Amino acid sequence: MPNTEQIRFQTDVCYIESQGILKTPESTLKLNLSEQYILSYLIDNYGNPVTKDELLKVGWPDRIVTEASLFQVIRALRVKLNEKKKGDVIETLPRVGYQIREFTRETINFQEEANLSPFKKIGKKTAIVSAIGLAAVGAGIGWMKYVPSHTPTNYIIEKDRIGSNDITIVTANADDLADLRSKVKELIKGQTKKYGKLVTQNERVYLLKTDEFYSAAWCAVDANDQCIKNTDFSYKIATDEWDKFANIVINNQKVYHETPVIQTEYAREPTAVVYTSYIDKSGIRSKVMHYFMTPTDNKGVFDYSLMSFIKDPDSGNFRALAISASKAYVENRESQFLQTIKIEPEMFHWAYQPSPDYDEKESLALKHTCHFECQSSDKRSYYNYVVYKQPNLLLMLNEFTGFFWNSTSQGDPSISYSDYFSGLVPDENKKNDK
């Protein structure tokens, strides 16, 4: 791979314009398009003042926005550039505009950078592969065993708006980001070719790629940009099965929640229900998880347990998969997402029995459930992230299982998971830095 250029600022943050990312020795951060346009324009005009009107045209070339949008981007860039005091990198010129401070240009080998990326290091530490047997279910089923991480994962996050759809891509490295960008373009091209236009409209879409799977989550939104009831859905897709998922999207085959009937005395009124569809070669097509969140005497700490079930493809009945119990802690730390939840496993028990109907080695559902067993046996913590929230609905992200919509109970607000987060305010709603 050819060499590329990076801009090093006085704060020791580097900007790789060709990738649209900021790098420090500890992290890599993807800038959104307006941030990229504005930062690049300031760099290109080094030594010359740039007016607000210029930056408004550069940052939003296809629409008209107010100065408040510009102030918000400048504020975000100051934070991401690690300015200790206002003006360390981006200098404000009263009644004029802005100007970039001194920087140096460096040539780097991006391939070497990728090999040394902290995300690559995290991936090697957190995705150790080994063959294991499930003695608990009395069968020699082998699959991948994950060793969870000890610290929250840093992601590259890219947001875009395509038609009336908001798209968020989350990856751990630039290669996966490029792969998902390409796949989004192919989906748009395929649907436009089939129907003569983009028929997917007014949806909130999230995509993730890891070494083991793709994850996709979406919901249809109303006029207030809120998810419409029962339109939230998520897929887990094996890396070699993307084409099947692409056909669903291109053909606009809408999928909505089922209403699964779980016949057990212990899952009548869960705090939250998660319904996920799987695309792999195992024969296991869907899974339901019932979450039970109970506040403890300690603020921000929950007794956290779940029961999971997989759907029999022939009968349509749901078979018990596993049950686990943990403690959940609300982390009071800065996060890329709305909130970080630390999970400390306490107990895990398999209820699944081997079946000739399934190819367990190909099953993402079983691999992901095995992940919880491994965490419990090793007493290792893992992290869930709150990506999006509205009353009684959360979108969560787990680095090993992907996105999942958490539809919370309305029966008892005192134990409703999303009610606890009702006071969270997304970063974009905070006051602008002028």
Residue, then its C-alpha position, 0 to 999 in steps of 0.5 A: m500500500p502506498n505511503t500517505e500523508q498525515i497532519r500532526f497538530q501541536t496536541d499530538v493528534c494526527y489527521i489522516e485526510s485520505q481516511g477521514i480519521l484522527k489518530t493518537p497513540e491510544s485511539t482512532l476516531k472517524l470524523n463525520l463528513s462536515e467535520q472532515y470538510i471543515l478541518s481540511y478546508l482550514i488546513d488548505n487555507y493555513g495562514n489565512p483567516v476563513t470566514k464563517d460563511e465560507l465554512l458553512k458552504v464547505g461543511w454543508p455543500d448540499r443544504i443551508v444550515t445556521e451558524a449553530s451547526l458550524f459552532q457545534v462542529i467547531r466545538a466537536l473538533r476542539v474536543k476530538l483534537n484534544e485542545k487543552k484550552k480553546g484555540d490550541v488548534i483552531e483559533t477563533l478570530p473575532r468578527v472574522g471566523y477561524q484559522i488553523r494553528e501550526f502543524t507539520r506534515e508527515t509521510i506514513n506507511f498506512q499498512e504498517e499503521a494498520n498492523l500496529s493499530p490499537f484496534k488490531k491489538i484489541g482484536k487479537k486479545t479479545a477474540i482468541v479462538s479455541a475448540i471446546g466441548l459442551a459437557a454441560v449438554g452431554a454432547g461434543i459440540g465444537w465452536m469458537k470460544y471468545v476471551p472477553s476484553h477488560t476495557p471498553t472497545n474504541y470504535i470508528i463511527e461514521k454517520d451518513r444520510i442517504g435519502s431519508n435514511d440515517i445510516t450509522i457504521v461502526t467498525a474497529n478498523a479502517d479496512d472493515l469501514a471500507d468494506l461496509r461503505s462498499k456494501v452500502k453502496e451496492l445495496i443502494k445500487g441494487q435497490t435503485k436498479k430493481y425499482g428505479k429509485l431507493v424505496t427504503q425510506n425513513e429508516r434508522v439503520y446501524l451496521l457493524k462488522t467484526d472478524e466473525f459476523y456482520s450485524a445490522a439493526w434498523c427501525a422505521v421512524d415517524a415524523n418525530d424521528q422516533c422508532i415506530k412500534n414493532t419495526d425495530f429489528s436486528y440481523k446477525i449475518a455470517t461473513d460468508e452469508w452477506d449476499k442473502f442479507a443483501n437480497i432481503v434489503i434490495n428486494n425491500q422484504k420488510v421484517y417485523h417483530e413476531t410475538p413469540v410465546i414462551q411457555t415457562e413459569y419464569a419468563r412471564e414478565p421480563t424487563a426487556v425482550v430481544y428478538t434477533s434473526y440469524i443468517d448462517k448455515s446452521g438452520i437456527r434462524s432466530k433467537v429470543m432473549h428475556y432480560f430481567m433487570t432489578p435495581t440493587d441497593n447501590k445506585g447504578v447497579f442492577d441484578y442482571s439475568l437473561m433467558s434465551f430461546i431458539k426457534d424450531p424451524d419446523s414447529g415454530n416453537f421456541r426451545a430453551l437455550a441458556i440462562s445466566a445471571s450477572k451484575a450490571y454497572v452503569e459506567n460513569r465515564e466518557s463514552q463514544f455512545l450514550q452510556t457504557i454498561k459493564i457486565e460482571p457474570e456470576m452464573f451460566h447454565w445450558a438448557y440446549q440439547p443437541s439436535p440433528d436439525y442444526d449444524e451447531k458449528e455454523s451457528l452464530a446463536l450458539k457461538h454467541t451464547c457460548h461467549f456468555e458461558c466462557q465469560s461466566s466460567d472465567k469471571r471476566s467482565y464485558y461491556n454493552y453500549v447504549v447506542y440509541k434510546q427512546p421511551n421503552l426502547l434501547l439499541m444496545l451494542n455488544e462487541f461479540t454479539g452485535f446490535f440488539w434492540n432492547s424492548t423494555s417492559q411498561g408494566d413496572p417503571s421502577i425496574s424498566y431498563s430504559d426508564y433508568f436512562s431516560g435522563l440521558v442526553p445525546d451529545e448533539n443536544k448539548k449546548n453549542d460551543k461558540 
